[in-house]
Amino acid sequence: MDRYYEACDKAISAMNKENVEAFGRLKLADWDQVNVIRTVVTVYRTSMRKARKRYLKVARYGYLYGMYLCGLGKDQRAAEKAITEKWVDRVLTETDFVTLYRFNSEAERKAYKLAETLEVSPDRNREIDKALRYWSQQLGQFAINMTDYAILQAFEDAGVEEVIWDTVKDERRCHECRELDGKRLKVDEVPPKPHIGCRCHLIPVVDE
């Protein structure tokens, strides 16, 4: 299962690098009452636009990997047909059960909140660093979600009816994950991930 989140991890790494640079430039900005909001909003909107493109690739990888887990061949055309930009948009516009946010509206909210804070804060660099941490965490969580949703989509398209919840068995495994470990679940009854950053896997139950 090492490859389950392979594309997701690459996307998270690339987004983190870009955002460190973008938020770092905010520290060097020439602030005034006119450009503070415009500058911050541009950073978030640019980051969001790049993230959406990466999420499409992450989701298609997840779909292909899901088909692989079902014992089917990797069909790039099938992945492109199933996982479209509209599919990604639908996921991003719905309230996520893990973060409890809608990706699109949350980016705007965070941007305006940071802009307002920077206008009054005596320590702008600290506020920028904090905003970067929260935004990076959210981008990463949505990348995980894209993988999870796409793999489930592949299972459904492959006719899989049940899956087995498989946890990452390390010291960070939470109580809820431990309780779910090994359980057999209907595909349409798989619960949301118990916590942010959860890397539990779903194993399809195929012909025995």
N, C-alpha and C positions, 0 to 999 in steps of 0.2 A: 504493500500500500504506500510505499515511499513516494510514488509518482502521483498520488491522489491530488495533492495540492501543488504540484510542480509549477504549473503556469501561474497559479495564484501567488506563490512566493516570489517568482520573478517579477510579477507586476507590482507587488507590494514594495520590493526592493527598489525598482525603478521610480515608483511614485514618491517614496520616501526621499530619494536623492534629489528629485526635482523640487520637492516642496521645501527641503532644507535650503536649497539655493534661492527659491522664490521668497520664502519668509525671511531669509537672511538679507535679501535686498530691501525688505521693508524697514530694516533697522537703519539703513543708509539713506532712506527717503527724506526729502526736504518737506517736512510736514507744514501744512497750513490749513486753515479752516475749510478751504475750497477743495483741496485734492485728497484729503485723508480718506474720505469715503470711497471716492473713485479709485484710488490706488489699491485699497484693501479688497474692494469688490472685484476688481480686475484679477487679482491674485487668485481668489477663490474660484471665480468663473473659469479662468484658464485651467486651473487644476482640475476642476470638475469636468471640463470638456475633454481633457487628456485622459482622465480616469474612465470616462464612458467608452472611449475607443479601446482602452485596455480591457475593460470588462467584457467587451464583445469577444475578444480573443480568449480571455480566461474561460468564458462560458462555453465557447466552442470546443476548447480543449476538454473541459469537463464533460461535455456531451460525448465526445469521442472516447474518453476514458470510461464513461459509463457503459457505452456499447461494448468496449473491450472487456469490461467486467462481466458482461452478459454472454461473453463468448462469441460475439459478433465481430465482423471485420470493421476496421476504421474507414468510414465512408465520409470524406470531407464534404462532398456535395450534400449528403443527408444532414450533416451538422450545420452547414450554411443555410439550408432550407428550414431547419427546426429553430435554430438560434439566430434570429435576425436582430437588427437594430430596434425594431418595435418590441421584440421579446425583452431585450435589455431595458428599454424604456419602461415597459410595464412593471418590471421588477423594481426599478428605481423610483417609480411614482407611487408605489404602494407602501404602506407603513410596514417597516421591517419588525418582525416579532422579537428580534434579539436587541437591536438598538432602540426600538420604539420610535424611529424617525423615518421620514421620507427623505431620500437622498437629495432630491432637487431642492425642496424647501429648506432643508437643514443647511445646505451650503450658503444660501442667501442669509439665513438667520445668523449663522456664525460670522459671516462677513460683516454684517451691520453691527453685531454685538462687539466685535473686535474694534471696528472703526470708532464706535462710541467710547469704548474703554480707552483707546489710545489718545483721544482728545483730552482726557482728564487725568490719566495715570501719570504719576511721577517717575515710573520705571517702565518705559515702553518696551524695552528689550525683554523684560521678564514676561510681560503680557503676550508678546509675539511668540516667545518660546512656548508658553503654555498653550496658546492657540494652535501652534504647530503640532504639539503632542496630541491634542484632542482630534484635530483634523486628520492626522496620519492614522490614528487608531480607527477612526470611522472609515476612512478609505480602505484600510486593511480588512475591516470586518465585512464591508460590502464585497470585496474581492472573494472572501471565503464564501459568502452567501451565493455569489454568482456560480461558484464551483458546485456548491451543494444543490442549488435549484436546477442547474443544467444536468447534473448527474441523475437527479430524480426524473427529469424530463426524458432522458435517455432510457431509464428503466421503464417508464410508462410507455414510451414508443416501442420498446422491445417486448411489451406484453408481460413484464414482470409484475406480479401481484403482491409479493412479500419481500421484505428485506430484513437483514439482521444488523442490529446496532452494534458496532465494534468500537471500543474505546481505545485511546492511546494509553497504554498501561504504564504510566509513570507517576512520579510523586505529585504532579500537578492535577491529576484526575480528581474532579470534584465528586461530591456525594451523589448528585443527580446522574452524572455520567456513569458512575459505578453501578447505580441501580438499573440503568438502561442497558448496560453491557450484556451482549448475548441475546437480548430480547428479539423476538420475531414480530415484526410489525407490518400491517398493511401499508402499501405504498402511499395511499391517500390519507393515512393516519399517522405518518411520521411526525413527531412533535418538533417544535423549533429547538434549535440548539440551546442548551441550558444557560450558557454564559458567553460573553464576548470572547472571541479567540478560540472557541472550542474547535478541536480538530478531529472529533469522532468521525468514523467512516460508516458508510452504509454498504453492506454486502448483499447483492441480489440473490434471492433464492431461485435458482434455475431448476430445470428438470433433474430430479434426483434418481 
